[in-house]
């Protein structure tokens, strides 16, 4: 497994209940600002194996992008169960629900 893949998995595992991150945001924090599509591939291939909260990753508009009706409905349902409210078909107020994890140095600073 590449360092990028490991970091993506760690980031997704850290998204708290009721919060979301975007594909691009995860890629950027993991060290590849243009790696959003790779994040999609990692989610597709590793969600079950690493028990990733895949439903907490959305696009940059705060929308669900899964094309298959079953997957789209499941993601929306799981997010709604966590308290996320959709104002349009599969779209949320990203600024309200987006998670911004602290970097290691920030954690040390704020936890003191």
C-alpha positions, 0 to 999 in steps of 0.5 A: 500500500502506498503512503498516500493510500494509507493517509487517505484511509486514516483521514476517512476513518477520522471523519466524525459522525455528522460531518463530511469531507470532500474527495479533493479535501481528503486528497489534498490533506493526504499529500496529492492536491490533484488526487480526488479521483484516486480517493474515489478508487480507494473508497471503492476498493477499501471501504469494506476491508477497512470499515471506512465511513465512505458515506461521509465523503462528498463532492466539492458542492456538498453533493452525493455523486454516486450514480447508482440509485441504490448507492445514492439512496443509501449514502443519503440515508446514512448521512441523514441518520447522522443529522445531516439535512439535505436542502436539494436532491442529494445536496447539503450545506457544505459549510455547515457539515464539513470537517476540517481535521487538525494537523499534528502540530495544531493538535499539540498546540490546541490540546495543551 
